[in-house]
Amino acid sequence: MLTINVTLLLIVIVVLRLRRRTEARSRLDEKFTVVIVLALGVLLAPTPVGQGILEFLGQLIRSLSQSSF
């Protein structure tokens, strides 16, 4: 039995959609990409990988805000 991880499938879809040329996209196509990315974020956020990304971005933002002053 083959199981497909939905998060992995969405990552593949996002990568394939973002590789396309920008000029070839319609507004509907761009909105669909945004919805897919938001769904990926919702699926990824509660996982350990998502928590690691959140921690990394938090540290990056803190270091950038401290270095600019």
PQR file with spaces between the fields and no chain letter, atoms N, CA, C, O and H, PARSE charges and radii, in Angstrom:
ATOM       1  N    MET     1       0.845   -1.182    0.000 -0.4000 1.5000
ATOM       2  CA   MET     1       0.000    0.000    0.000 -0.0000 2.0000
ATOM       3  C    MET     1       0.889    1.244    0.000  0.5500 1.7000
ATOM       4  O    MET     1       1.813    1.364    0.805 -0.5500 1.4000
ATOM       5  N    LEU     2       0.600    2.139   -0.892 -0.4000 1.5000
ATOM       6  CA   LEU     2       1.375    3.363   -1.024 -0.0000 2.0000
ATOM       7  C    LEU     2       0.656    4.492   -0.308  0.5500 1.7000
ATOM       8  O    LEU     2      -0.512    4.766   -0.584 -0.5500 1.4000
ATOM       9  H    LEU     2      -0.150    2.041   -1.545  0.4000 1.0000
ATOM      10  N    THR     3       1.352    5.146    0.609 -0.4000 1.5000
ATOM      11  CA   THR     3       0.767    6.306    1.284 -0.0000 2.0000
ATOM      12  C    THR     3       1.517    7.548    0.844  0.5500 1.7000
ATOM      13  O    THR     3       2.736    7.525    0.677 -0.5500 1.4000
ATOM      14  H    THR     3       2.301    4.923    0.833  0.4000 1.0000
ATOM      15  N    ILE     4       0.790    8.615    0.659 -0.4000 1.5000
ATOM      16  CA   ILE     4       1.383    9.879    0.233 -0.0000 2.0000
ATOM      17  C    ILE     4       1.229   10.885    1.362  0.5500 1.7000
ATOM      18  O    ILE     4       0.124   11.135    1.843 -0.5500 1.4000
ATOM      19  H    ILE     4      -0.201    8.633    0.795  0.4000 1.0000
ATOM      20  N    ASN     5       2.330   11.447    1.769 -0.4000 1.5000
ATOM      21  CA   ASN     5       2.307   12.485    2.769 -0.0000 2.0000
ATOM      22  C    ASN     5       1.808   13.770    2.093  0.5500 1.7000
ATOM      23  O    ASN     5       2.411   14.241    1.129 -0.5500 1.4000
ATOM      24  H    ASN     5       3.227   11.244    1.378  0.4000 1.0000
ATOM      25  N    VAL     6       0.721   14.326    2.595 -0.4000 1.5000
ATOM      26  CA   VAL     6       0.104   15.508    1.978 -0.0000 2.0000
ATOM      27  C    VAL     6       1.058   16.694    2.005  0.5500 1.7000
ATOM      28  O    VAL     6       1.114   17.469    1.050 -0.5500 1.4000
ATOM      29  H    VAL     6       0.230   13.944    3.378  0.4000 1.0000
ATOM      30  N    THR     7       1.806   16.837    3.090 -0.4000 1.5000
ATOM      31  CA   THR     7       2.751   17.953    3.183 -0.0000 2.0000
ATOM      32  C    THR     7       3.820   17.845    2.110  0.5500 1.7000
ATOM      33  O    THR     7       4.149   18.837    1.460 -0.5500 1.4000
ATOM      34  H    THR     7       1.760   16.207    3.865  0.4000 1.0000
ATOM      35  N    LEU     8       4.362   16.659    1.920 -0.4000 1.5000
ATOM      36  CA   LEU     8       5.375   16.466    0.893 -0.0000 2.0000
ATOM      37  C    LEU     8       4.809   16.712   -0.500  0.5500 1.7000
ATOM      38  O    LEU     8       5.473   17.304   -1.351 -0.5500 1.4000
ATOM      39  H    LEU     8       4.094   15.853    2.448  0.4000 1.0000
ATOM      40  N    LEU     9       3.597   16.260   -0.726 -0.4000 1.5000
ATOM      41  CA   LEU     9       2.945   16.489   -2.006 -0.0000 2.0000
ATOM      42  C    LEU     9       2.757   17.987   -2.273  0.5500 1.7000
ATOM      43  O    LEU     9       2.986   18.449   -3.391 -0.5500 1.4000
ATOM      44  H    LEU     9       3.058   15.779   -0.035  0.4000 1.0000
ATOM      45  N    LEU    10       2.342   18.744   -1.256 -0.4000 1.5000
ATOM      46  CA   LEU    10       2.174   20.191   -1.428 -0.0000 2.0000
ATOM      47  C    LEU    10       3.509   20.883   -1.675  0.5500 1.7000
ATOM      48  O    LEU    10       3.574   21.841   -2.445 -0.5500 1.4000
ATOM      49  H    LEU    10       2.155   18.369   -0.348  0.4000 1.0000
ATOM      50  N    ILE    11       4.576   20.409   -1.030 -0.4000 1.5000
ATOM      51  CA   ILE    11       5.898   20.994   -1.275 -0.0000 2.0000
ATOM      52  C    ILE    11       6.293   20.804   -2.732  0.5500 1.7000
ATOM      53  O    ILE    11       6.801   21.729   -3.366 -0.5500 1.4000
ATOM      54  H    ILE    11       4.523   19.631   -0.404  0.4000 1.0000
ATOM      55  N    VAL    12       6.063   19.621   -3.260 -0.4000 1.5000
ATOM      56  CA   VAL    12       6.394   19.352   -4.667 -0.0000 2.0000
ATOM      57  C    VAL    12       5.566   20.247   -5.584  0.5500 1.7000
ATOM      58  O    VAL    12       6.093   20.800   -6.549 -0.5500 1.4000
ATOM      59  H    VAL    12       5.650   18.869   -2.746  0.4000 1.0000
ATOM      60  N    ILE    13       4.280   20.393   -5.292 -0.4000 1.5000
ATOM      61  CA   ILE    13       3.406   21.240   -6.118 -0.0000 2.0000
ATOM      62  C    ILE    13       3.867   22.693   -6.083  0.5500 1.7000
ATOM      63  O    ILE    13       3.913   23.354   -7.121 -0.5500 1.4000
ATOM      64  H    ILE    13       3.852   19.943   -4.508  0.4000 1.0000
ATOM      65  N    VAL    14       4.206   23.194   -4.903 -0.4000 1.5000
ATOM      66  CA   VAL    14       4.662   24.589   -4.778 -0.0000 2.0000
ATOM      67  C    VAL    14       5.951   24.800   -5.557  0.5500 1.7000
ATOM      68  O    VAL    14       6.081   25.791   -6.275 -0.5500 1.4000
ATOM      69  H    VAL    14       4.168   22.658   -4.060  0.4000 1.0000
ATOM      70  N    VAL    15       6.901   23.890   -5.429 -0.4000 1.5000
ATOM      71  CA   VAL    15       8.170   24.022   -6.154 -0.0000 2.0000
ATOM      72  C    VAL    15       7.930   24.023   -7.659  0.5500 1.7000
ATOM      73  O    VAL    15       8.508   24.837   -8.379 -0.5500 1.4000
ATOM      74  H    VAL    15       6.796   23.084   -4.846  0.4000 1.0000
ATOM      75  N    LEU    16       7.088   23.124   -8.134 -0.4000 1.5000
ATOM      76  CA   LEU    16       6.815   23.078   -9.575 -0.0000 2.0000
ATOM      77  C    LEU    16       6.110   24.337  -10.061  0.5500 1.7000
ATOM      78  O    LEU    16       6.400   24.836  -11.148 -0.5500 1.4000
ATOM      79  H    LEU    16       6.618   22.463   -7.549  0.4000 1.0000
ATOM      80  N    ARG    17       5.177   24.854   -9.251 -0.4000 1.5000
ATOM      81  CA   ARG    17       4.446   26.056   -9.658 -0.0000 2.0000
ATOM      82  C    ARG    17       5.341   27.287   -9.629  0.5500 1.7000
ATOM      83  O    ARG    17       5.183   28.175  -10.467 -0.5500 1.4000
ATOM      84  H    ARG    17       4.941   24.449   -8.367  0.4000 1.0000
ATOM      85  N    LEU    18       6.274   27.364   -8.691 -0.4000 1.5000
ATOM      86  CA   LEU    18       7.148   28.532   -8.596 -0.0000 2.0000
ATOM      87  C    LEU    18       8.254   28.512   -9.637  0.5500 1.7000
ATOM      88  O    LEU    18       8.856   29.551   -9.910 -0.5500 1.4000
ATOM      89  H    LEU    18       6.402   26.643   -8.010  0.4000 1.0000
ATOM      90  N    ARG    19       8.533   27.361  -10.222 -0.4000 1.5000
ATOM      91  CA   ARG    19       9.548   27.285  -11.271 -0.0000 2.0000
ATOM      92  C    ARG    19       9.043   27.864  -12.600  0.5500 1.7000
ATOM      93  O    ARG    19       9.836   28.195  -13.480 -0.5500 1.4000
ATOM      94  H    ARG    19       8.043   26.518  -10.001  0.4000 1.0000
ATOM      95  N    ARG    20       7.730   27.980  -12.733 -0.4000 1.5000
ATOM      96  CA   ARG    20       7.168   28.508  -13.985 -0.0000 2.0000
ATOM      97  C    ARG    20       7.501   29.984  -14.132  0.5500 1.7000
ATOM      98  O    ARG    20       7.776   30.674  -13.150 -0.5500 1.4000
ATOM      99  H    ARG    20       7.085   27.711  -12.017  0.4000 1.0000
ATOM     100  N    ARG    21       7.473   30.447  -15.345 -0.4000 1.5000
ATOM     101  CA   ARG    21       7.760   31.856  -15.617 -0.0000 2.0000
ATOM     102  C    ARG    21       6.661   32.733  -15.058  0.5500 1.7000
ATOM     103  O    ARG    21       5.483   32.379  -15.117 -0.5500 1.4000
ATOM     104  H    ARG    21       7.249   29.887  -16.143  0.4000 1.0000
ATOM     105  N    THR    22       7.040   33.860  -14.523 -0.4000 1.5000
ATOM     106  CA   THR    22       6.095   34.786  -13.908 -0.0000 2.0000
ATOM     107  C    THR    22       5.127   35.359  -14.939  0.5500 1.7000
ATOM     108  O    THR    22       3.951   35.555  -14.631 -0.5500 1.4000
ATOM     109  H    THR    22       7.997   34.147  -14.475  0.4000 1.0000
ATOM     110  N    GLU    23       5.592   35.628  -16.143 -0.4000 1.5000
ATOM     111  CA   GLU    23       4.742   36.244  -17.161 -0.0000 2.0000
ATOM     112  C    GLU    23       3.596   35.338  -17.582  0.5500 1.7000
ATOM     113  O    GLU    23       2.578   35.820  -18.080 -0.5500 1.4000
ATOM     114  H    GLU    23       6.547   35.468  -16.393  0.4000 1.0000
ATOM     115  N    ALA    24       3.745   34.034  -17.390 -0.4000 1.5000
ATOM     116  CA   ALA    24       2.741   33.089  -17.860 -0.0000 2.0000
ATOM     117  C    ALA    24       1.617   32.872  -16.837  0.5500 1.7000
ATOM     118  O    ALA    24       0.716   32.069  -17.083 -0.5500 1.4000
ATOM     119  H    ALA    24       4.572   33.642  -16.986  0.4000 1.0000
ATOM     120  N    ARG    25       1.653   33.559  -15.720 -0.4000 1.5000
ATOM     121  CA   ARG    25       0.673   33.331  -14.663 -0.0000 2.0000
ATOM     122  C    ARG    25      -0.481   34.316  -14.747  0.5500 1.7000
ATOM     123  O    ARG    25      -0.284   35.508  -14.985 -0.5500 1.4000
ATOM     124  H    ARG    25       2.385   34.211  -15.521  0.4000 1.0000
ATOM     125  N    SER    26      -1.681   33.804  -14.550 -0.4000 1.5000
ATOM     126  CA   SER    26      -2.852   34.671  -14.466 -0.0000 2.0000
ATOM     127  C    SER    26      -3.101   34.999  -13.003  0.5500 1.7000
ATOM     128  O    SER    26      -2.466   34.423  -12.119 -0.5500 1.4000
ATOM     129  H    SER    26      -1.842   32.836  -14.357  0.4000 1.0000
ATOM     130  N    ARG    27      -4.014   35.912  -12.744 -0.4000 1.5000
ATOM     131  CA   ARG    27      -4.340   36.254  -11.354 -0.0000 2.0000
ATOM     132  C    ARG    27      -4.926   35.054  -10.629  0.5500 1.7000
ATOM     133  O    ARG    27      -4.613   34.827   -9.460 -0.5500 1.4000
ATOM     134  H    ARG    27      -4.530   36.379  -13.462  0.4000 1.0000
ATOM     135  N    LEU    28      -5.763   34.289  -11.296 -0.4000 1.5000
ATOM     136  CA   LEU    28      -6.339   33.098  -10.687 -0.0000 2.0000
ATOM     137  C    LEU    28      -5.241   32.088  -10.336  0.5500 1.7000
ATOM     138  O    LEU    28      -5.285   31.454   -9.281 -0.5500 1.4000
ATOM     139  H    LEU    28      -6.017   34.473  -12.246  0.4000 1.0000
ATOM     140  N    ASP    29      -4.275   31.949  -11.214 -0.4000 1.5000
ATOM     141  CA   ASP    29      -3.157   31.043  -10.977 -0.0000 2.0000
ATOM     142  C    ASP    29      -2.343   31.500   -9.762  0.5500 1.7000
ATOM     143  O    ASP    29      -1.928   30.672   -8.950 -0.5500 1.4000
ATOM     144  H    ASP    29      -4.239   32.464  -12.071  0.4000 1.0000
ATOM     145  N    GLU    30      -2.114   32.802   -9.633 -0.4000 1.5000
ATOM     146  CA   GLU    30      -1.381   33.329   -8.483 -0.0000 2.0000
ATOM     147  C    GLU    30      -2.162   33.122   -7.190  0.5500 1.7000
ATOM     148  O    GLU    30      -1.576   32.779   -6.163 -0.5500 1.4000
ATOM     149  H    GLU    30      -2.451   33.474  -10.292  0.4000 1.0000
ATOM     150  N    LYS    31      -3.479   33.327   -7.229 -0.4000 1.5000
ATOM     151  CA   LYS    31      -4.301   33.111   -6.038 -0.0000 2.0000
ATOM     152  C    LYS    31      -4.293   31.647   -5.629  0.5500 1.7000
ATOM     153  O    LYS    31      -4.258   31.337   -4.438 -0.5500 1.4000
ATOM     154  H    LYS    31      -3.955   33.606   -8.063  0.4000 1.0000
ATOM     155  N    PHE    32      -4.325   30.743   -6.605 -0.4000 1.5000
ATOM     156  CA   PHE    32      -4.285   29.322   -6.325 -0.0000 2.0000
ATOM     157  C    PHE    32      -2.956   28.941   -5.662  0.5500 1.7000
ATOM     158  O    PHE    32      -2.931   28.121   -4.744 -0.5500 1.4000
ATOM     159  H    PHE    32      -4.354   30.995   -7.572  0.4000 1.0000
ATOM     160  N    THR    33      -1.860   29.533   -6.127 -0.4000 1.5000
ATOM     161  CA   THR    33      -0.552   29.281   -5.525 -0.0000 2.0000
ATOM     162  C    THR    33      -0.526   29.762   -4.081  0.5500 1.7000
ATOM     163  O    THR    33       0.024   29.082   -3.215 -0.5500 1.4000
ATOM     164  H    THR    33      -1.880   30.198   -6.872  0.4000 1.0000
ATOM     165  N    VAL    34      -1.106   30.915   -3.812 -0.4000 1.5000
ATOM     166  CA   VAL    34      -1.157   31.436   -2.446 -0.0000 2.0000
ATOM     167  C    VAL    34      -1.948   30.501   -1.546  0.5500 1.7000
ATOM     168  O    VAL    34      -1.536   30.241   -0.416 -0.5500 1.4000
ATOM     169  H    VAL    34      -1.553   31.468   -4.516  0.4000 1.0000
ATOM     170  N    VAL    35      -3.066   29.996   -2.021 -0.4000 1.5000
ATOM     171  CA   VAL    35      -3.886   29.068   -1.224 -0.0000 2.0000
ATOM     172  C    VAL    35      -3.101   27.791   -0.928  0.5500 1.7000
ATOM     173  O    VAL    35      -3.158   27.279    0.190 -0.5500 1.4000
ATOM     174  H    VAL    35      -3.401   30.208   -2.939  0.4000 1.0000
ATOM     175  N    ILE    36      -2.383   27.281   -1.900 -0.4000 1.5000
ATOM     176  CA   ILE    36      -1.584   26.077   -1.693 -0.0000 2.0000
ATOM     177  C    ILE    36      -0.491   26.331   -0.654  0.5500 1.7000
ATOM     178  O    ILE    36      -0.260   25.495    0.219 -0.5500 1.4000
ATOM     179  H    ILE    36      -2.337   27.697   -2.808  0.4000 1.0000
ATOM     180  N    VAL    37       0.176   27.472   -0.745 -0.4000 1.5000
ATOM     181  CA   VAL    37       1.238   27.792    0.205 -0.0000 2.0000
ATOM     182  C    VAL    37       0.668   27.965    1.609  0.5500 1.7000
ATOM     183  O    VAL    37       1.293   27.533    2.578 -0.5500 1.4000
ATOM     184  H    VAL    37      -0.012   28.151   -1.455  0.4000 1.0000
ATOM     185  N    LEU    38      -0.492   28.581    1.740 -0.4000 1.5000
ATOM     186  CA   LEU    38      -1.122   28.712    3.052 -0.0000 2.0000
ATOM     187  C    LEU    38      -1.496   27.349    3.626  0.5500 1.7000
ATOM     188  O    LEU    38      -1.304   27.105    4.817 -0.5500 1.4000
ATOM     189  H    LEU    38      -1.000   28.931    0.953  0.4000 1.0000
ATOM     190  N    ALA    39      -2.024   26.472    2.797 -0.4000 1.5000
ATOM     191  CA   ALA    39      -2.357   25.117    3.255 -0.0000 2.0000
ATOM     192  C    ALA    39      -1.093   24.385    3.697  0.5500 1.7000
ATOM     193  O    ALA    39      -1.109   23.671    4.700 -0.5500 1.4000
ATOM     194  H    ALA    39      -2.180   26.671    1.829  0.4000 1.0000
ATOM     195  N    LEU    40      -0.006   24.555    2.961 -0.4000 1.5000
ATOM     196  CA   LEU    40       1.266   23.952    3.342 -0.0000 2.0000
ATOM     197  C    LEU    40       1.725   24.486    4.696  0.5500 1.7000
ATOM     198  O    LEU    40       2.202   23.720    5.533 -0.5500 1.4000
ATOM     199  H    LEU    40       0.007   25.135    2.146  0.4000 1.0000
ATOM     200  N    GLY    41       1.586   25.776    4.914 -0.4000 1.5000
ATOM     201  CA   GLY    41       1.954   26.370    6.198 -0.0000 2.0000
ATOM     202  C    GLY    41       1.140   25.813    7.351  0.5500 1.7000
ATOM     203  O    GLY    41       1.678   25.555    8.428 -0.5500 1.4000
ATOM     204  H    GLY    41       1.198   26.398    4.234  0.4000 1.0000
ATOM     205  N    VAL    42      -0.147   25.627    7.133 -0.4000 1.5000
ATOM     206  CA   VAL    42      -1.014   25.070    8.184 -0.0000 2.0000
ATOM     207  C    VAL    42      -0.617   23.637    8.502  0.5500 1.7000
ATOM     208  O    VAL    42      -0.626   23.237    9.666 -0.5500 1.4000
ATOM     209  H    VAL    42      -0.584   25.836    6.259  0.4000 1.0000
ATOM     210  N    LEU    43      -0.270   22.862    7.488 -0.4000 1.5000
ATOM     211  CA   LEU    43       0.140   21.479    7.712 -0.0000 2.0000
ATOM     212  C    LEU    43       1.530   21.379    8.329  0.5500 1.7000
ATOM     213  O    LEU    43       1.800   20.456    9.099 -0.5500 1.4000
ATOM     214  H    LEU    43      -0.263   23.186    6.542  0.4000 1.0000
ATOM     215  N    LEU    44       2.410   22.315    8.001 -0.4000 1.5000
ATOM     216  CA   LEU    44       3.789   22.255    8.458 -0.0000 2.0000
ATOM     217  C    LEU    44       3.981   22.849    9.848  0.5500 1.7000
ATOM     218  O    LEU    44       4.888   22.433   10.569 -0.5500 1.4000
ATOM     219  H    LEU    44       2.191   23.065    7.376  0.4000 1.0000
ATOM     220  N    ALA    45       3.157   23.805   10.236 -0.4000 1.5000
ATOM     221  CA   ALA    45       3.351   24.557   11.482 -0.0000 2.0000
ATOM     222  C    ALA    45       3.407   23.691   12.743  0.5500 1.7000
ATOM     223  O    ALA    45       4.305   23.906   13.558 -0.5500 1.4000
ATOM     224  H    ALA    45       2.421   24.143    9.650  0.4000 1.0000
ATOM     225  N    PRO    46       2.507   22.729   12.955 -0.5600 1.5000
ATOM     226  CA   PRO    46       2.568   21.985   14.217  0.2800 2.0000
ATOM     227  C    PRO    46       3.642   20.892   14.277  0.5500 1.7000
ATOM     228  O    PRO    46       3.808   20.264   15.323 -0.5500 1.4000
ATOM     229  N    THR    47       4.357   20.655   13.205 -0.4000 1.5000
ATOM     230  CA   THR    47       5.367   19.597   13.188 -0.0000 2.0000
ATOM     231  C    THR    47       6.680   20.110   13.784  0.5500 1.7000
ATOM     232  O    THR    47       6.876   21.320   13.892 -0.5500 1.4000
ATOM     233  H    THR    47       4.222   21.166   12.356  0.4000 1.0000
ATOM     234  N    PRO    48       7.573   19.207   14.168 -0.5600 1.5000
ATOM     235  CA   PRO    48       8.886   19.639   14.669  0.2800 2.0000
ATOM     236  C    PRO    48       9.670   20.466   13.639  0.5500 1.7000
ATOM     237  O    PRO    48      10.394   21.391   14.006 -0.5500 1.4000
ATOM     238  N    VAL    49       9.524   20.134   12.373 -0.4000 1.5000
ATOM     239  CA   VAL    49      10.194   20.912   11.321 -0.0000 2.0000
ATOM     240  C    VAL    49       9.645   22.336   11.305  0.5500 1.7000
ATOM     241  O    VAL    49      10.407   23.299   11.220 -0.5500 1.4000
ATOM     242  H    VAL    49       8.935   19.382   12.075  0.4000 1.0000
ATOM     243  N    GLY    50       8.334   22.466   11.385 -0.4000 1.5000
ATOM     244  CA   GLY    50       7.712   23.787   11.408 -0.0000 2.0000
ATOM     245  C    GLY    50       8.131   24.595   12.615  0.5500 1.7000
ATOM     246  O    GLY    50       8.369   25.798   12.506 -0.5500 1.4000
ATOM     247  H    GLY    50       7.715   21.683   11.453  0.4000 1.0000
ATOM     248  N    GLN    51       8.226   23.946   13.775 -0.4000 1.5000
ATOM     249  CA   GLN    51       8.668   24.640   14.983 -0.0000 2.0000
ATOM     250  C    GLN    51      10.126   25.076   14.853  0.5500 1.7000
ATOM     251  O    GLN    51      10.497   26.150   15.326 -0.5500 1.4000
ATOM     252  H    GLN    51       8.033   22.969   13.865  0.4000 1.0000
ATOM     253  N    GLY    52      10.945   24.255   14.220 -0.4000 1.5000
ATOM     254  CA   GLY    52      12.344   24.621   13.991 -0.0000 2.0000
ATOM     255  C    GLY    52      12.469   25.814   13.063  0.5500 1.7000
ATOM     256  O    GLY    52      13.284   26.706   13.296 -0.5500 1.4000
ATOM     257  H    GLY    52      10.643   23.383   13.835  0.4000 1.0000
ATOM     258  N    ILE    53      11.661   25.831   12.009 -0.4000 1.5000
ATOM     259  CA   ILE    53      11.665   26.969   11.081 -0.0000 2.0000
ATOM     260  C    ILE    53      11.221   28.238   11.806  0.5500 1.7000
ATOM     261  O    ILE    53      11.814   29.300   11.620 -0.5500 1.4000
ATOM     262  H    ILE    53      10.998   25.106   11.820  0.4000 1.0000
ATOM     263  N    LEU    54      10.183   28.131   12.627 -0.4000 1.5000
ATOM     264  CA   LEU    54       9.703   29.282   13.390 -0.0000 2.0000
ATOM     265  C    LEU    54      10.774   29.799   14.342  0.5500 1.7000
ATOM     266  O    LEU    54      10.972   31.009   14.447 -0.5500 1.4000
ATOM     267  H    LEU    54       9.701   27.268   12.779  0.4000 1.0000
ATOM     268  N    GLU    55      11.462   28.905   15.030 -0.4000 1.5000
ATOM     269  CA   GLU    55      12.533   29.309   15.949 -0.0000 2.0000
ATOM     270  C    GLU    55      13.671   29.978   15.193  0.5500 1.7000
ATOM     271  O    GLU    55      14.196   30.999   15.637 -0.5500 1.4000
ATOM     272  H    GLU    55      11.301   27.922   14.944  0.4000 1.0000
ATOM     273  N    PHE    56      14.057   29.406   14.046 -0.4000 1.5000
ATOM     274  CA   PHE    56      15.124   29.979   13.233 -0.0000 2.0000
ATOM     275  C    PHE    56      14.761   31.382   12.750  0.5500 1.7000
ATOM     276  O    PHE    56      15.574   32.302   12.836 -0.5500 1.4000
ATOM     277  H    PHE    56      13.630   28.576   13.686  0.4000 1.0000
ATOM     278  N    LEU    57      13.532   31.542   12.241 -0.4000 1.5000
ATOM     279  CA   LEU    57      13.111   32.863   11.762 -0.0000 2.0000
ATOM     280  C    LEU    57      13.032   33.863   12.903  0.5500 1.7000
ATOM     281  O    LEU    57      13.371   35.032   12.724 -0.5500 1.4000
ATOM     282  H    LEU    57      12.872   30.794   12.172  0.4000 1.0000
ATOM     283  N    GLY    58      12.587   33.417   14.083 -0.4000 1.5000
ATOM     284  CA   GLY    58      12.541   34.306   15.237 -0.0000 2.0000
ATOM     285  C    GLY    58      13.923   34.792   15.620  0.5500 1.7000
ATOM     286  O    GLY    58      14.100   35.978   15.900 -0.5500 1.4000
ATOM     287  H    GLY    58      12.312   32.467   14.230  0.4000 1.0000
ATOM     288  N    GLN    59      14.916   33.901   15.642 -0.4000 1.5000
ATOM     289  CA   GLN    59      16.285   34.289   15.960 -0.0000 2.0000
ATOM     290  C    GLN    59      16.851   35.219   14.898  0.5500 1.7000
ATOM     291  O    GLN    59      17.557   36.175   15.218 -0.5500 1.4000
ATOM     292  H    GLN    59      14.772   32.937   15.415  0.4000 1.0000
ATOM     293  N    LEU    60      16.545   34.944   13.646 -0.4000 1.5000
ATOM     294  CA   LEU    60      17.028   35.784   12.554 -0.0000 2.0000
ATOM     295  C    LEU    60      16.456   37.189   12.666  0.5500 1.7000
ATOM     296  O    LEU    60      17.185   38.167   12.500 -0.5500 1.4000
ATOM     297  H    LEU    60      15.971   34.167   13.386  0.4000 1.0000
ATOM     298  N    ILE    61      15.177   37.302   12.942 -0.4000 1.5000
ATOM     299  CA   ILE    61      14.537   38.619   13.067 -0.0000 2.0000
ATOM     300  C    ILE    61      15.095   39.363   14.275  0.5500 1.7000
ATOM     301  O    ILE    61      15.348   40.566   14.201 -0.5500 1.4000
ATOM     302  H    ILE    61      14.585   36.508   13.076  0.4000 1.0000
ATOM     303  N    ARG    62      15.290   38.654   15.393 -0.4000 1.5000
ATOM     304  CA   ARG    62      15.864   39.301   16.578 -0.0000 2.0000
ATOM     305  C    ARG    62      17.265   39.825   16.297  0.5500 1.7000
ATOM     306  O    ARG    62      17.596   40.943   16.691 -0.5500 1.4000
ATOM     307  H    ARG    62      15.085   37.677   15.453  0.4000 1.0000
ATOM     308  N    SER    63      18.089   39.034   15.622 -0.4000 1.5000
ATOM     309  CA   SER    63      19.459   39.473   15.334 -0.0000 2.0000
ATOM     310  C    SER    63      19.485   40.632   14.351  0.5500 1.7000
ATOM     311  O    SER    63      20.313   41.533   14.479 -0.5500 1.4000
ATOM     312  H    SER    63      17.820   38.126   15.302  0.4000 1.0000
ATOM     313  N    LEU    64      18.586   40.620   13.368 -0.4000 1.5000
ATOM     314  CA   LEU    64      18.539   41.729   12.411 -0.0000 2.0000
ATOM     315  C    LEU    64      18.034   43.011   13.078  0.5500 1.7000
ATOM     316  O    LEU    64      18.523   44.101   12.784 -0.5500 1.4000
ATOM     317  H    LEU    64      17.913   39.887   13.263  0.4000 1.0000
ATOM     318  N    SER    65      17.063   42.878   13.969 -0.4000 1.5000
ATOM     319  CA   SER    65      16.537   44.086   14.622 -0.0000 2.0000
ATOM     320  C    SER    65      17.556   44.673   15.610  0.5500 1.7000
ATOM     321  O    SER    65      17.603   45.890   15.791 -0.5500 1.4000
ATOM     322  H    SER    65      16.665   41.992   14.208  0.4000 1.0000
ATOM     323  N    GLN    66      18.368   43.826   16.250 -0.4000 1.5000
ATOM     324  CA   GLN    66      19.384   44.328   17.165 -0.0000 2.0000
ATOM     325  C    GLN    66      20.549   44.937   16.431  0.5500 1.7000
ATOM     326  O    GLN    66      21.133   45.904   16.919 -0.5500 1.4000
ATOM     327  H    GLN    66      18.330   42.837   16.103  0.4000 1.0000
ATOM     328  N    SER    67      20.913   44.414   15.277 -0.4000 1.5000
ATOM     329  CA   SER    67      22.069   44.926   14.533 -0.0000 2.0000
ATOM     330  C    SER    67      21.758   46.236   13.819  0.5500 1.7000
ATOM     331  O    SER    67      22.682   46.981   13.493 -0.5500 1.4000
ATOM     332  H    SER    67      20.438   43.628   14.880  0.4000 1.0000
ATOM     333  N    SER    68      20.506   46.535   13.571 -0.4000 1.5000
ATOM     334  CA   SER    68      20.169   47.761   12.852 -0.0000 2.0000
ATOM     335  C    SER    68      20.148   48.976   13.753  0.5500 1.7000
ATOM     336  O    SER    68      20.091   50.100   13.255 -0.5500 1.4000
ATOM     337  H    SER    68      19.755   45.929   13.836  0.4000 1.0000
ATOM     338  N    PHE    69      20.192   48.790   15.069 -0.4000 1.5000
ATOM     339  CA   PHE    69      20.165   49.945   15.981 -0.0000 2.0000
ATOM     340  C    PHE    69      21.478   50.168   16.621  0.5500 1.7000
ATOM     341  O    PHE    69      21.629   51.097   17.414 -0.5500 1.4000
ATOM     342  H    PHE    69      20.238   47.877   15.474  0.4000 1.0000
